[in-house]
Amino acid sequence: MLEAFQALLLHQREIQKQAAEAGDEGTASLLSDYIKQQEKQVWMYAAYQG
């Protein structure tokens, strides 16, 4: 499950990069906030697994 979250984060970062390059700051900002939350969840899940 952890690997799946990490794979999703890679795709989301690429989408965020594309949005920023296209000048879509709203989408880039929204994705940035979402990615931060998911990174926190991945970190907590990894810490829980030990």
Order of alpha helices (4+ residues) and beta strands (2+ residues): alpha-alpha
